[in-house]
Structures are given as C-alpha cells and as structure tokens.
Amino acid sequence: MSHFIGRLGEKNRRRIQSVLDVVIFGAVRLLGVLMRVMSRRLARRVAFLLGDFVHHVVGLRCELVYRNIGISFPEKSPAEIRSIAKRVYRNMAVTMIEVLRFPLVRSREDAATLVDMDVHVDEFMRRTKNGLTGAVIVSGHFGNWELMALAFGILAKPVTIVVKRLSNDLVDRRMNELRTLRGNSVVYDNLALRKGLRLLADGGVLAILADQSDPSATYFGEFLGRRATIFSGAAFFALKAQVPLFVTMCRFARDGKYKTEMQEINTSDLTFCKEDIAILALRYTRVLEEYIKRWPEEWFWLHNRWKNGGDVQTGG
C-alpha cells in the first residue's frame, strides 16, 4: 500500500492519506464502543487476541523487538525471548483497550478498583505540602502508563502530561480527549518548555515519559548495556523550578489491578547547571532501567531506543 501511494502525485497522496486517517479513526471509535459494553475480563481477552494478531500476522516491528530483547538479555534462550515478545504485544493491546475504556472510570472508587496507589499518594502529598507545590513525575512506556496517569489525576492531583502529536490528527484529538476526561491536561512536547515552567511555578504537576530515544539529546550513557541518548528534559524542569522529582511506574499484578510504585529521586546535592542536569537524568534513567530488567515484558520494546546512540562523549 505504501509503495502504491508513493507512486502517486502529492495531491493524490494527501487525499488517500486523509481517507485512511478517517477509516482508522472510525475503527478506533467503533472499537471503543465495543470495548465499553464488554466486561473488563472479556475486553482483556480481546486485547490478547489483538496483540497476538499484531505480533504473529502483521509482524509489526517484530525483527526490532526480538533483536533488542535478545541483545539486552543475552542469557535468555530463544523460547524465553519469544515469550517476552508475546507478552509485550499483548500488553500494548491491553493498554490501548484500557484507554478506550476510560469513560467508564467515573469516580475515585472506579480508579481504585483498577490501580493500587494509596500509599504512594500519601507520600507524594506529604512531599508537595498537600499538593500545594509543584512536582515532576517521570515514567516510561511501561505497564499501563496511560491508566496510571488517569488514576493519579483522580486519586492524588491532576497532572499535565507531555505528549507527542500523532500523525493522524483525528486519533490524536481523541486520545487527548480520553487523557483529559477526569481533570488531567496535556501539552505537546514542542510547547512544554514554556508552559511546563509556568505550570511548576504555579504548583502544578508535570508528567514526562523519559524512556524513548531523543534525537536532539546532548547527554549519552548506557541503557541496558548499550550506548543511548539520556533524556534530560525532566531533570531540567525539576532543577530549574526547584521542585521534587518522582519516578512512578505501573505494572500488572496478579490480583487483576495495576500496582504503582513511586520513589523520589534525590536532588538535594544538585543545582541548576549542565553537569547536575546530566547527573539527575542518569539517576532516574537507572531506575527506569531496573524496572525493565526485572519485568521486561512490561516495556514497550517497539521503540528503537538505541537509534540515536551516536559517538558523542557521555555527559555527566
């Protein structure tokens, strides 16, 4: 299909892409309606089938996923790598289905039945003077990061999520509608610098995913044993605004709920300077890395995390 579209004129390509965008958007809306009339258990079963389809039939980035898991965990057998990959694709589908079911999460009770974060909410409120001061939350594409953000906004304090604009404007708009249903807000990454600092100064909470490759990065280090960019944006915000920084991760537990774990990253020995930004970025990157090492099936391996490793000297 992409080869065929590539042979057409620019005007025709835009028309076909617009039609495809509408079709995809319609499919997403229809899937959302279907998932919301199902029980959560049945919706998860459908998500597993969808993940298996993307994995085995579509083969979306399979070569990349298998290669990166194998390189990151050289001690694992091919069978173990296949098992991890299978759960990665299933988790990707479950995350999408859970997002489409967000309209069903209407209250604190609804959120609490899905996500266990009570202890961490208490600690967060203590460190932010009962939510009066700002904070930076760092996480990754791990577990169900979207549901975690929704639940945190309901159970603790609304957050502003830094997001990347999707190529399909219709789907992008719908995703942001779902993310902001219960008090959270979003800001596109290209606007985050100006709006983020203002938000933190006003006592807001800025949530950033810090596990992707950053083509504009100036800091480099090892990630799962290989040279990669180190995302420093969250460190910049925390040190510039002088607010606490927390790593918050979410993973699926055996009781059917998602378990969140939050830890504050020490910044008491740091100031706002280039060297300390690099140090803080490495600190929270190491925490993300440890979670991936322990629960590799929960991470979104479809990202090419190491594509911008380069040959630049490591910062910090």
Buried (B, 14 or more C-beta within 10 A) or exposed (E): EEEEEEEEEEEEEEEBEEEEBEEEBEEBBEBBEEBBEBEBEEBBEBBBEBBBEBBEEEEEBBEBBBBBBBEBBEEBEEEBBBEBBBBBBBBBBBBBBBBBBBEEBEEEEBBBBBBBBEEBBEEBBEBBEEBEBBBBBBBBBBBBBBBBBBBBBBBBBBBBBBBEEBEBEBBBEBBBEBBBBBEBBBBEBEEBBEBBBEBBEEBBBBBBBBBBBBEEBEBBBBBBEEBBBBBBBBBBBBBBBEBBBBBBBBBBEEEEBBBBBBEEBEBEEBEEEEEBBBBBBBBBBBBBBEBBEEBBBBBBBBBBBBEBBEEEEEBB
